[in-house]
Amino acid sequence: MKLKSFMIALLLAGTLAAPAGAAPAAPASEVSVRPSWSWPLSPTPAVVRPFDPPPKPWLSGHRGVDLQAAADGVSVTSPADGVVSFVGVVVDRPVITIDHGDGLRSSFEPVRSGLRQGSAVTKGQEIGVLLPGHCGQLPCVHWGVRRGEEYVDPLAFVMDLRPSVLLPLRGP
Ligand SMILES: [Zn+2]
């Protein structure tokens, strides 16, 4: 009798375990290249338009990156801890700015947020939802990062952008 219940238990275990094993594992390479900040969208978004700062401050350029979202209305999350330093509409664009300290500020648009100026946020916390319009029909969020008053490439905080260094070979 004992053997029979053991066999039934095995059969049940096998049946139950099968669907759980079907989930694909995340590639290991994604972990090693990620510096201290997290992407403001999940899953890891594609870069629709890269950082392209203008040669002079008064010229046009692209002072941030556009990241493709799964859909309009998805959560936008804070890439690092900080404090909301601005929430509002700039011209016609809803913007939220997070002050991360060390002179670094992230801005996201078009994002509708229920947070108030002065709210503390943690890395990965939802700071608002994506509204349509920045990339035409394609759902995307614009993410700008300033160090002081200078715009810098946001991707540097989530990817290792340093060129690989080739060490010179020593001759005899
Ligand atoms: Zn943009």
Backbone and ligand atoms as CSV (ligand in chain L), in Angstrom:
chain,resi,resn,atom,element,x,y,z
A,1,MET,N,N,0.822,-1.205,0.000
A,1,MET,CA,C,0.000,0.000,0.000
A,1,MET,C,C,0.856,1.255,0.000
A,2,LYS,N,N,1.955,1.201,0.753
A,2,LYS,CA,C,2.841,2.372,0.833
A,2,LYS,C,C,3.442,2.711,-0.534
A,3,LEU,N,N,3.844,1.665,-1.230
A,3,LEU,CA,C,4.456,1.874,-2.541
A,3,LEU,C,C,3.466,2.547,-3.496
A,4,LYS,N,N,2.210,2.129,-3.401
A,4,LYS,CA,C,1.197,2.684,-4.295
A,4,LYS,C,C,1.025,4.197,-4.045
A,5,SER,N,N,0.932,4.609,-2.783
A,5,SER,CA,C,0.773,6.052,-2.512
A,5,SER,C,C,2.021,6.828,-2.930
A,6,PHE,N,N,3.184,6.189,-2.814
A,6,PHE,CA,C,4.423,6.842,-3.251
A,6,PHE,C,C,4.384,7.110,-4.757
A,7,MET,N,N,3.908,6.104,-5.501
A,7,MET,CA,C,3.829,6.260,-6.954
A,7,MET,C,C,2.845,7.364,-7.338
A,8,ILE,N,N,1.740,7.431,-6.615
A,8,ILE,CA,C,0.743,8.472,-6.902
A,8,ILE,C,C,1.345,9.857,-6.631
A,9,ALA,N,N,2.084,9.956,-5.525
A,9,ALA,CA,C,2.726,11.227,-5.171
A,9,ALA,C,C,3.694,11.657,-6.272
A,10,LEU,N,N,4.452,10.691,-6.785
A,10,LEU,CA,C,5.409,11.001,-7.857
A,10,LEU,C,C,4.693,11.497,-9.105
A,11,LEU,N,N,3.603,10.815,-9.436
A,11,LEU,CA,C,2.849,11.204,-10.624
A,11,LEU,C,C,2.292,12.616,-10.476
A,12,LEU,N,N,1.770,12.904,-9.295
A,12,LEU,CA,C,1.213,14.234,-9.033
A,12,LEU,C,C,2.298,15.299,-9.106
A,13,ALA,N,N,3.433,14.981,-8.496
A,13,ALA,CA,C,4.541,15.942,-8.485
A,13,ALA,C,C,4.979,16.248,-9.909
A,14,GLY,N,N,5.040,15.186,-10.725
A,14,GLY,CA,C,5.462,15.368,-12.114
A,14,GLY,C,C,4.490,16.236,-12.876
A,15,THR,N,N,3.210,16.029,-12.653
A,15,THR,CA,C,2.188,16.788,-13.362
A,15,THR,C,C,2.230,18.265,-12.968
A,16,LEU,N,N,2.408,18.492,-11.655
A,16,LEU,CA,C,2.391,19.868,-11.165
A,16,LEU,C,C,3.648,20.628,-11.547
A,17,ALA,N,N,4.769,19.898,-11.631
A,17,ALA,CA,C,6.041,20.577,-11.882
A,17,ALA,C,C,6.172,21.025,-13.334
A,18,ALA,N,N,5.481,20.352,-14.232
A,18,ALA,CA,C,5.701,20.610,-15.662
A,18,ALA,C,C,5.461,22.057,-16.100
A,19,PRO,N,N,4.334,22.715,-15.745
A,19,PRO,CA,C,4.121,24.073,-16.242
A,19,PRO,C,C,5.134,25.086,-15.691
A,20,ALA,N,N,5.556,24.888,-14.433
A,20,ALA,CA,C,6.499,25.829,-13.828
A,20,ALA,C,C,7.837,25.822,-14.556
A,21,GLY,N,N,8.247,24.645,-15.042
A,21,GLY,CA,C,9.544,24.532,-15.715
A,21,GLY,C,C,9.553,25.172,-17.095
A,22,ALA,N,N,8.375,25.553,-17.618
A,22,ALA,CA,C,8.293,26.072,-18.985
A,22,ALA,C,C,8.727,27.534,-19.098
A,23,ALA,N,N,8.801,28.255,-17.958
A,23,ALA,CA,C,9.176,29.674,-18.016
A,23,ALA,C,C,10.628,29.823,-18.453
A,24,PRO,N,N,10.889,30.686,-19.457
A,24,PRO,CA,C,12.269,30.837,-19.914
A,24,PRO,C,C,13.119,31.586,-18.889
A,25,ALA,N,N,14.351,31.174,-18.745
A,25,ALA,CA,C,15.260,31.838,-17.807
A,25,ALA,C,C,15.828,33.100,-18.448
A,26,ALA,N,N,16.047,34.132,-17.643
A,26,ALA,CA,C,16.638,35.371,-18.146
A,26,ALA,C,C,18.093,35.116,-18.527
A,27,PRO,N,N,18.530,35.722,-19.648
A,27,PRO,CA,C,19.934,35.513,-20.028
A,27,PRO,C,C,20.884,36.085,-18.975
A,28,ALA,N,N,21.913,35.340,-18.671
A,28,ALA,CA,C,22.843,35.738,-17.618
A,28,ALA,C,C,23.605,37.011,-17.980
A,29,SER,N,N,23.793,37.276,-19.276
A,29,SER,CA,C,24.604,38.416,-19.707
A,29,SER,C,C,23.963,39.751,-19.333
A,30,GLU,N,N,22.632,39.770,-19.157
A,30,GLU,CA,C,21.957,41.031,-18.840
A,30,GLU,C,C,22.371,41.588,-17.483
A,31,VAL,N,N,22.785,40.729,-16.598
A,31,VAL,CA,C,23.066,41.154,-15.236
A,31,VAL,C,C,24.404,41.882,-15.135
A,32,SER,N,N,25.401,41.394,-15.851
A,32,SER,CA,C,26.762,41.882,-15.634
A,32,SER,C,C,26.991,43.304,-16.146
A,33,VAL,N,N,26.236,43.754,-17.168
A,33,VAL,CA,C,26.522,45.051,-17.784
A,33,VAL,C,C,25.707,46.176,-17.167
A,34,ARG,N,N,24.915,45.904,-16.155
A,34,ARG,CA,C,24.023,46.924,-15.629
A,34,ARG,C,C,24.647,47.657,-14.449
A,35,PRO,N,N,24.979,48.944,-14.614
A,35,PRO,CA,C,25.487,49.703,-13.463
A,35,PRO,C,C,24.385,50.003,-12.444
A,36,SER,N,N,24.518,51.075,-11.710
A,36,SER,CA,C,23.737,51.245,-10.483
A,36,SER,C,C,22.261,51.611,-10.680
A,37,TRP,N,N,21.894,52.225,-11.805
A,37,TRP,CA,C,20.505,52.625,-11.990
A,37,TRP,C,C,19.732,51.536,-12.718
A,38,SER,N,N,18.400,51.621,-12.623
A,38,SER,CA,C,17.567,50.658,-13.350
A,38,SER,C,C,16.856,51.381,-14.496
A,39,TRP,N,N,16.434,50.633,-15.497
A,39,TRP,CA,C,15.670,51.208,-16.606
A,39,TRP,C,C,14.334,51.718,-16.063
A,40,PRO,N,N,13.829,52.813,-16.593
A,40,PRO,CA,C,12.543,53.341,-16.111
A,40,PRO,C,C,11.331,52.597,-16.674
A,41,LEU,N,N,11.571,51.634,-17.561
A,41,LEU,CA,C,10.487,50.823,-18.115
A,41,LEU,C,C,10.843,49.354,-17.950
A,42,SER,N,N,9.814,48.524,-17.844
A,42,SER,CA,C,10.017,47.087,-17.772
A,42,SER,C,C,9.096,46.412,-18.778
A,43,PRO,N,N,9.574,45.421,-19.540
A,43,PRO,CA,C,10.945,44.908,-19.576
A,43,PRO,C,C,11.920,45.917,-20.180
A,44,THR,N,N,13.209,45.585,-20.163
A,44,THR,CA,C,14.257,46.454,-20.705
A,44,THR,C,C,13.848,46.974,-22.088
A,45,PRO,N,N,13.726,48.301,-22.213
A,45,PRO,CA,C,13.190,48.853,-23.468
A,45,PRO,C,C,14.245,48.987,-24.566
A,46,ALA,N,N,13.759,49.060,-25.792
A,46,ALA,CA,C,14.624,49.412,-26.918
A,46,ALA,C,C,14.791,50.932,-26.943
A,47,VAL,N,N,15.941,51.397,-27.405
A,47,VAL,CA,C,16.187,52.832,-27.552
A,47,VAL,C,C,15.695,53.234,-28.942
A,48,VAL,N,N,14.656,54.044,-28.978
A,48,VAL,CA,C,14.059,54.449,-30.250
A,48,VAL,C,C,14.867,55.590,-30.866
A,49,ARG,N,N,15.300,56.523,-30.012
A,49,ARG,CA,C,16.084,57.663,-30.491
A,49,ARG,C,C,17.171,57.944,-29.450
A,50,PRO,N,N,18.441,57.997,-29.877
A,50,PRO,CA,C,19.524,58.148,-28.900
A,50,PRO,C,C,19.702,59.590,-28.436
A,51,PHE,N,N,20.589,59.745,-27.473
A,51,PHE,CA,C,20.989,61.055,-26.950
A,51,PHE,C,C,21.784,61.778,-28.029
A,52,ASP,N,N,21.379,62.993,-28.347
A,52,ASP,CA,C,22.031,63.749,-29.417
A,52,ASP,C,C,22.041,65.221,-29.025
A,53,PRO,N,N,22.930,65.584,-28.078
A,53,PRO,CA,C,22.905,66.964,-27.573
A,53,PRO,C,C,23.334,67.945,-28.647
A,54,PRO,N,N,22.765,69.150,-28.650
A,54,PRO,CA,C,23.149,70.146,-29.655
A,54,PRO,C,C,24.545,70.688,-29.356
A,55,PRO,N,N,25.267,71.132,-30.401
A,55,PRO,CA,C,26.614,71.681,-30.172
A,55,PRO,C,C,26.583,72.981,-29.360
A,56,LYS,N,N,25.487,73.730,-29.439
A,56,LYS,CA,C,25.309,74.946,-28.624
A,56,LYS,C,C,23.971,74.839,-27.912
A,57,PRO,N,N,23.914,75.379,-26.690
A,57,PRO,CA,C,22.692,75.201,-25.893
A,57,PRO,C,C,21.422,75.721,-26.559
A,58,TRP,N,N,21.552,76.736,-27.429
A,58,TRP,CA,C,20.352,77.329,-28.027
A,58,TRP,C,C,19.927,76.607,-29.311
A,59,LEU,N,N,20.738,75.657,-29.746
A,59,LEU,CA,C,20.380,74.911,-30.956
A,59,LEU,C,C,19.511,73.719,-30.588
A,60,SER,N,N,18.824,73.192,-31.607
A,60,SER,CA,C,17.976,72.033,-31.326
A,60,SER,C,C,18.814,70.762,-31.324
A,61,GLY,N,N,18.337,69.792,-30.619
A,61,GLY,CA,C,19.010,68.501,-30.525
A,61,GLY,C,C,18.074,67.573,-29.807
A,62,HIS,N,N,18.616,66.509,-29.271
A,62,HIS,CA,C,17.788,65.592,-28.484
A,62,HIS,C,C,18.460,65.404,-27.143
A,63,ARG,N,N,17.900,66.093,-26.130
A,63,ARG,CA,C,18.555,66.151,-24.813
A,63,ARG,C,C,18.107,64.989,-23.917
A,64,GLY,N,N,18.126,63.809,-24.463
A,64,GLY,CA,C,17.719,62.629,-23.708
A,64,GLY,C,C,17.613,61.451,-24.647
A,65,VAL,N,N,17.008,60.373,-24.146
A,65,VAL,CA,C,16.788,59.204,-24.990
A,65,VAL,C,C,15.292,58.901,-25.006
A,66,ASP,N,N,14.841,58.342,-26.128
A,66,ASP,CA,C,13.462,57.865,-26.216
A,66,ASP,C,C,13.483,56.347,-26.091
A,67,LEU,N,N,12.725,55.857,-25.125
A,67,LEU,CA,C,12.681,54.416,-24.861
A,67,LEU,C,C,11.312,53.880,-25.248
A,68,GLN,N,N,11.322,52.782,-25.995
A,68,GLN,CA,C,10.067,52.198,-26.458
A,68,GLN,C,C,9.352,51.492,-25.317
A,69,ALA,N,N,8.063,51.781,-25.173
A,69,ALA,CA,C,7.246,51.149,-24.145
A,69,ALA,C,C,6.348,50.094,-24.785
A,70,ALA,N,N,5.896,49.147,-23.969
A,70,ALA,CA,C,5.016,48.094,-24.467
A,70,ALA,C,C,3.691,48.700,-24.948
A,71,ALA,N,N,3.242,49.739,-24.255
A,71,ALA,CA,C,1.968,50.371,-24.601
A,71,ALA,C,C,1.872,51.710,-23.886
A,72,ASP,N,N,1.008,52.586,-24.362
A,72,ASP,CA,C,0.706,53.793,-23.604
A,72,ASP,C,C,0.000,53.360,-22.320
A,73,GLY,N,N,0.234,54.096,-21.239
A,73,GLY,CA,C,-0.418,53.778,-19.971
A,73,GLY,C,C,0.400,52.877,-19.062
A,74,VAL,N,N,1.583,52.400,-19.540
A,74,VAL,CA,C,2.404,51.543,-18.679
A,74,VAL,C,C,3.070,52.388,-17.584
A,75,SER,N,N,3.542,51.709,-16.544
A,75,SER,CA,C,4.225,52.380,-15.442
A,75,SER,C,C,5.595,52.863,-15.877
A,76,VAL,N,N,5.924,54.079,-15.442
A,76,VAL,CA,C,7.286,54.594,-15.563
A,76,VAL,C,C,7.842,54.596,-14.144
A,77,THR,N,N,9.052,54.043,-13.975
A,77,THR,CA,C,9.605,53.873,-12.632
A,77,THR,C,C,10.861,54.719,-12.457
A,78,SER,N,N,11.149,55.068,-11.217
A,78,SER,CA,C,12.345,55.871,-10.942
A,78,SER,C,C,13.585,55.001,-11.104
A,79,PRO,N,N,14.580,55.480,-11.858
A,79,PRO,CA,C,15.778,54.664,-12.084
A,79,PRO,C,C,16.698,54.597,-10.861
A,80,ALA,N,N,16.465,55.497,-9.901
A,80,ALA,CA,C,17.301,55.520,-8.695
A,80,ALA,C,C,16.501,56.219,-7.597
A,81,ASP,N,N,16.968,56.123,-6.374
A,81,ASP,CA,C,16.311,56.825,-5.273
A,81,ASP,C,C,16.351,58.333,-5.537
A,82,GLY,N,N,15.421,59.072,-4.964
A,82,GLY,CA,C,15.449,60.517,-5.133
A,82,GLY,C,C,14.226,61.182,-4.534
A,83,VAL,N,N,14.084,62.456,-4.903
A,83,VAL,CA,C,12.967,63.272,-4.432
A,83,VAL,C,C,12.365,63.966,-5.652
A,84,VAL,N,N,11.045,63.980,-5.722
A,84,VAL,CA,C,10.380,64.663,-6.843
A,84,VAL,C,C,10.662,66.161,-6.729
A,85,SER,N,N,11.306,66.717,-7.748
A,85,SER,CA,C,11.608,68.147,-7.699
A,85,SER,C,C,10.678,68.963,-8.589
A,86,PHE,N,N,9.979,68.298,-9.498
A,86,PHE,CA,C,9.007,69.001,-10.346
A,86,PHE,C,C,7.966,68.017,-10.850
A,87,VAL,N,N,6.720,68.422,-10.804
A,87,VAL,CA,C,5.634,67.704,-11.492
A,87,VAL,C,C,4.761,68.762,-12.117
A,88,GLY,N,N,4.549,68.660,-13.402
A,88,GLY,CA,C,3.679,69.652,-14.024
A,88,GLY,C,C,3.754,69.581,-15.526
A,89,VAL,N,N,3.219,70.602,-16.151
A,89,VAL,CA,C,3.162,70.640,-17.599
A,89,VAL,C,C,4.109,71.729,-18.097
A,90,VAL,N,N,5.020,71.357,-18.990
A,90,VAL,CA,C,5.939,72.307,-19.607
A,90,VAL,C,C,5.463,72.498,-21.045
A,91,VAL,N,N,5.033,73.711,-21.367
A,91,VAL,CA,C,4.360,74.012,-22.625
A,91,VAL,C,C,3.114,73.118,-22.700
A,92,ASP,N,N,3.185,72.012,-23.442
A,92,ASP,CA,C,2.008,71.123,-23.489
A,92,ASP,C,C,2.366,69.702,-23.058
A,93,ARG,N,N,3.542,69.552,-22.405
A,93,ARG,CA,C,4.028,68.203,-22.109
A,93,ARG,C,C,4.027,67.941,-20.599
A,94,PRO,N,N,3.327,66.895,-20.138
A,94,PRO,CA,C,3.383,66.549,-18.719
A,94,PRO,C,C,4.750,65.939,-18.373
A,95,VAL,N,N,5.413,66.542,-17.386
A,95,VAL,CA,C,6.799,66.184,-17.045
A,95,VAL,C,C,6.882,65.884,-15.559
A,96,ILE,N,N,7.730,64.896,-15.207
A,96,ILE,CA,C,8.102,64.705,-13.806
A,96,ILE,C,C,9.617,64.646,-13.723
A,97,THR,N,N,10.164,65.356,-12.740
A,97,THR,CA,C,11.614,65.405,-12.544
A,97,THR,C,C,11.946,64.860,-11.166
A,98,ILE,N,N,12.948,63.978,-11.123
A,98,ILE,CA,C,13.416,63.389,-9.873
A,98,ILE,C,C,14.841,63.874,-9.618
A,99,ASP,N,N,15.068,64.415,-8.418
A,99,ASP,CA,C,16.414,64.818,-8.011
A,99,ASP,C,C,17.049,63.641,-7.271
A,100,HIS,N,N,18.135,63.097,-7.859
A,100,HIS,CA,C,18.781,61.907,-7.281
A,100,HIS,C,C,19.919,62.266,-6.332
A,101,GLY,N,N,20.163,63.560,-6.122
A,101,GLY,CA,C,21.335,63.956,-5.345
A,101,GLY,C,C,22.570,63.971,-6.228
A,102,ASP,N,N,23.695,64.430,-5.685
A,102,ASP,CA,C,24.953,64.537,-6.442
A,102,ASP,C,C,24.786,65.367,-7.715
A,103,GLY,N,N,23.824,66.302,-7.719
A,103,GLY,CA,C,23.628,67.170,-8.877
A,103,GLY,C,C,22.931,66.500,-10.045
A,104,LEU,N,N,22.439,65.275,-9.862
A,104,LEU,CA,C,21.827,64.530,-10.967
A,104,LEU,C,C,20.307,64.574,-10.880
A,105,ARG,N,N,19.691,64.912,-12.004
A,105,ARG,CA,C,18.234,64.946,-12.078
A,105,ARG,C,C,17.766,64.203,-13.327
A,106,SER,N,N,16.721,63.382,-13.161
A,106,SER,CA,C,16.077,62.700,-14.284
A,106,SER,C,C,14.753,63.376,-14.568
A,107,SER,N,N,14.428,63.557,-15.850
A,107,SER,CA,C,13.111,64.052,-16.235
A,107,SER,C,C,12.469,63.075,-17.205
A,108,PHE,N,N,11.148,62.882,-17.035
A,108,PHE,CA,C,10.410,61.972,-17.904
A,108,PHE,C,C,9.200,62.694,-18.471
A,109,GLU,N,N,8.945,62.450,-19.743
A,109,GLU,CA,C,7.767,63.004,-20.396
A,109,GLU,C,C,7.395,62.140,-21.599
A,110,PRO,N,N,6.176,62.113,-22.046
A,110,PRO,CA,C,4.983,62.628,-21.357
A,110,PRO,C,C,4.500,61.606,-20.322
A,111,VAL,N,N,4.520,62.010,-19.057
A,111,VAL,CA,C,4.153,61.113,-17.954
A,111,VAL,C,C,3.173,61.837,-17.038
A,112,ARG,N,N,2.070,61.139,-16.718
A,112,ARG,CA,C,1.109,61.691,-15.766
A,112,ARG,C,C,1.385,61.067,-14.411
A,113,SER,N,N,1.576,61.912,-13.402
A,113,SER,CA,C,1.957,61.421,-12.078
A,113,SER,C,C,1.030,61.960,-11.006
A,114,GLY,N,N,0.747,61.119,-10.019
A,114,GLY,CA,C,-0.018,61.551,-8.853
A,114,GLY,C,C,0.884,62.005,-7.722
A,115,LEU,N,N,2.208,61.974,-7.943
A,115,LEU,CA,C,3.145,62.388,-6.890
A,115,LEU,C,C,3.211,63.904,-6.817
A,116,ARG,N,N,3.653,64.385,-5.654
A,116,ARG,CA,C,3.806,65.823,-5.456
A,116,ARG,C,C,5.280,66.171,-5.321
A,117,GLN,N,N,5.564,67.426,-5.580
A,117,GLN,CA,C,6.919,67.936,-5.375
A,117,GLN,C,C,7.314,67.671,-3.920
A,118,GLY,N,N,8.521,67.135,-3.732
A,118,GLY,CA,C,8.998,66.842,-2.387
A,118,GLY,C,C,8.789,65.392,-1.972
A,119,SER,N,N,8.014,64.621,-2.764
A,119,SER,CA,C,7.812,63.202,-2.439
A,119,SER,C,C,9.109,62.432,-2.620
A,120,ALA,N,N,9.428,61.590,-1.643
A,120,ALA,CA,C,10.605,60.725,-1.775
A,120,ALA,C,C,10.216,59.511,-2.606
A,121,VAL,N,N,11.105,59.097,-3.494
A,121,VAL,CA,C,10.860,57.896,-4.292
A,121,VAL,C,C,12.074,56.982,-4.177
A,122,THR,N,N,11.815,55.703,-4.354
A,122,THR,CA,C,12.908,54.739,-4.317
A,122,THR,C,C,13.104,54.149,-5.705
A,123,LYS,N,N,14.278,53.630,-5.928
A,123,LYS,CA,C,14.615,52.987,-7.203
A,123,LYS,C,C,13.577,51.918,-7.529
A,124,GLY,N,N,13.016,52.006,-8.725
A,124,GLY,CA,C,12.044,51.010,-9.170
A,124,GLY,C,C,10.605,51.349,-8.827
A,125,GLN,N,N,10.396,52.407,-8.043
A,125,GLN,CA,C,9.034,52.803,-7.676
A,125,GLN,C,C,8.321,53.450,-8.860
A,126,GLU,N,N,7.024,53.165,-9.010
A,126,GLU,CA,C,6.267,53.826,-10.075
A,126,GLU,C,C,6.154,55.312,-9.770
A,127,ILE,N,N,6.472,56.140,-10.768
A,127,ILE,CA,C,6.362,57.585,-10.580
A,127,ILE,C,C,5.260,58.181,-11.459
A,128,GLY,N,N,4.674,57.348,-12.310
A,128,GLY,CA,C,3.601,57.839,-13.153
A,128,GLY,C,C,3.317,56.854,-14.268
A,129,VAL,N,N,2.400,57.253,-15.138
A,129,VAL,CA,C,2.063,56.405,-16.283
A,129,VAL,C,C,2.339,57.164,-17.579
A,130,LEU,N,N,2.713,56.383,-18.580
A,130,LEU,CA,C,3.091,56.952,-19.872
A,130,LEU,C,C,1.867,57.432,-20.655
A,131,LEU,N,N,1.975,58.630,-21.176
A,131,LEU,CA,C,0.945,59.172,-22.061
A,131,LEU,C,C,1.442,59.071,-23.498
A,132,PRO,N,N,0.534,59.074,-24.470
A,132,PRO,CA,C,0.975,58.951,-25.865
A,132,PRO,C,C,1.556,60.252,-26.400
A,133,GLY,N,N,2.249,60.142,-27.538
A,133,GLY,CA,C,2.555,61.339,-28.310
A,133,GLY,C,C,4.002,61.684,-28.570
A,134,HIS,N,N,4.956,61.243,-27.722
A,134,HIS,CA,C,6.327,61.730,-27.936
A,134,HIS,C,C,6.958,61.144,-29.194
A,135,CYS,N,N,6.613,59.904,-29.543
A,135,CYS,CA,C,7.180,59.260,-30.738
A,135,CYS,C,C,6.090,58.977,-31.772
A,136,GLY,N,N,5.159,59.878,-31.923
A,136,GLY,CA,C,4.075,59.651,-32.874
A,136,GLY,C,C,3.193,58.514,-32.401
A,137,GLN,N,N,2.998,57.518,-33.261
A,137,GLN,CA,C,2.130,56.381,-32.921
A,137,GLN,C,C,2.814,55.384,-31.984
A,138,LEU,N,N,4.140,55.406,-31.949
A,138,LEU,CA,C,4.896,54.438,-31.154
A,138,LEU,C,C,4.900,54.861,-29.686
A,139,PRO,N,N,4.491,53.964,-28.769
A,139,PRO,CA,C,4.553,54.340,-27.346
A,139,PRO,C,C,6.007,54.487,-26.900
A,140,CYS,N,N,6.358,55.641,-26.368
A,140,CYS,CA,C,7.737,55.840,-25.911
A,140,CYS,C,C,7.776,56.898,-24.819
A,141,VAL,N,N,8.786,56.766,-23.953
A,141,VAL,CA,C,9.016,57.788,-22.932
A,141,VAL,C,C,10.334,58.490,-23.249
A,142,HIS,N,N,10.331,59.808,-23.072
A,142,HIS,CA,C,11.564,60.587,-23.205
A,142,HIS,C,C,12.182,60.715,-21.813
A,143,TRP,N,N,13.467,60.326,-21.700
A,143,TRP,CA,C,14.188,60.382,-20.422
A,143,TRP,C,C,15.419,61.273,-20.605
A,144,GLY,N,N,15.440,62.346,-19.860
A,144,GLY,CA,C,16.591,63.232,-19.878
A,144,GLY,C,C,17.293,63.199,-18.526
A,145,VAL,N,N,18.621,63.313,-18.529
A,145,VAL,CA,C,19.385,63.387,-17.278
A,145,VAL,C,C,20.284,64.617,-17.334
A,146,ARG,N,N,20.200,65.422,-16.290
A,146,ARG,CA,C,21.086,66.578,-16.150
A,146,ARG,C,C,22.047,66.368,-14.988
A,147,ARG,N,N,23.292,66.748,-15.225
A,147,ARG,CA,C,24.278,66.837,-14.139
A,147,ARG,C,C,24.536,68.322,-13.990
A,148,GLY,N,N,24.003,68.927,-12.919
A,148,GLY,CA,C,23.985,70.390,-12.841
A,148,GLY,C,C,23.052,70.892,-13.921
A,149,GLU,N,N,23.546,71.751,-14.812
A,149,GLU,CA,C,22.709,72.239,-15.909
A,149,GLU,C,C,23.030,71.538,-17.225
A,150,GLU,N,N,23.986,70.633,-17.192
A,150,GLU,CA,C,24.420,69.975,-18.427
A,150,GLU,C,C,23.648,68.672,-18.647
A,151,TYR,N,N,23.157,68.485,-19.852
A,151,TYR,CA,C,22.494,67.223,-20.185
A,151,TYR,C,C,23.534,66.153,-20.486
A,152,VAL,N,N,23.324,64.983,-19.912
A,152,VAL,CA,C,24.238,63.864,-20.145
A,152,VAL,C,C,23.420,62.675,-20.664
A,153,ASP,N,N,24.132,61.666,-21.166
A,153,ASP,CA,C,23.451,60.518,-21.761
A,153,ASP,C,C,22.891,59.608,-20.663
A,154,PRO,N,N,21.555,59.474,-20.595
A,154,PRO,CA,C,20.968,58.612,-19.555
A,154,PRO,C,C,21.431,57.162,-19.627
A,155,LEU,N,N,21.761,56.711,-20.836
A,155,LEU,CA,C,22.146,55.299,-20.985
A,155,LEU,C,C,23.413,54.962,-20.199
A,156,ALA,N,N,24.235,55.992,-19.919
A,156,ALA,CA,C,25.464,55.755,-19.164
A,156,ALA,C,C,25.165,55.252,-17.750
A,157,PHE,N,N,23.931,55.481,-17.269
A,157,PHE,CA,C,23.582,55.077,-15.909
A,157,PHE,C,C,22.969,53.678,-15.851
A,158,VAL,N,N,22.631,53.143,-17.012
A,158,VAL,CA,C,22.020,51.813,-17.035
A,158,VAL,C,C,22.800,50.800,-17.873
A,159,MET,N,N,23.780,51.294,-18.647
A,159,MET,CA,C,24.570,50.388,-19.481
A,159,MET,C,C,26.028,50.796,-19.357
A,160,ASP,N,N,26.921,49.863,-19.576
A,160,ASP,CA,C,28.342,50.200,-19.591
A,160,ASP,C,C,28.704,50.709,-20.984
A,161,LEU,N,N,28.845,52.052,-21.097
A,161,LEU,CA,C,29.118,52.660,-22.406
A,161,LEU,C,C,30.612,52.876,-22.641
A,162,ARG,N,N,31.418,52.518,-21.644
A,162,ARG,CA,C,32.859,52.758,-21.816
A,162,ARG,C,C,33.394,51.899,-22.957
A,163,PRO,N,N,34.219,52.503,-23.819
A,163,PRO,CA,C,34.800,51.678,-24.887
A,163,PRO,C,C,35.721,50.625,-24.273
A,164,SER,N,N,35.753,49.462,-24.887
A,164,SER,CA,C,36.643,48.429,-24.352
A,164,SER,C,C,38.093,48.837,-24.609
A,165,VAL,N,N,38.909,48.595,-23.649
A,165,VAL,CA,C,40.305,49.045,-23.714
A,165,VAL,C,C,41.179,47.883,-24.165
A,166,LEU,N,N,41.971,48.151,-25.204
A,166,LEU,CA,C,42.926,47.140,-25.660
A,166,LEU,C,C,44.285,47.467,-25.046
A,167,LEU,N,N,44.782,46.604,-24.252
A,167,LEU,CA,C,46.076,46.841,-23.623
A,167,LEU,C,C,47.177,46.559,-24.636
A,168,PRO,N,N,48.159,47.464,-24.705
A,168,PRO,CA,C,49.253,47.231,-25.667
A,168,PRO,C,C,50.058,45.991,-25.279
A,169,LEU,N,N,50.482,45.272,-26.296
A,169,LEU,CA,C,51.335,44.105,-26.021
A,169,LEU,C,C,52.763,44.595,-25.828
A,170,ARG,N,N,53.390,44.097,-24.837
A,170,ARG,CA,C,54.780,44.507,-24.589
A,170,ARG,C,C,55.708,43.709,-25.520
A,171,GLY,N,N,56.571,44.449,-26.219
A,171,GLY,CA,C,57.540,43.800,-27.119
A,171,GLY,C,C,58.693,43.205,-26.318
A,172,PRO,N,N,59.557,42.496,-26.970
A,172,PRO,CA,C,60.701,41.889,-26.250
A,172,PRO,C,C,61.742,42.928,-25.844
L,1,ZN,ZN,ZN,12.733,62.505,-26.971
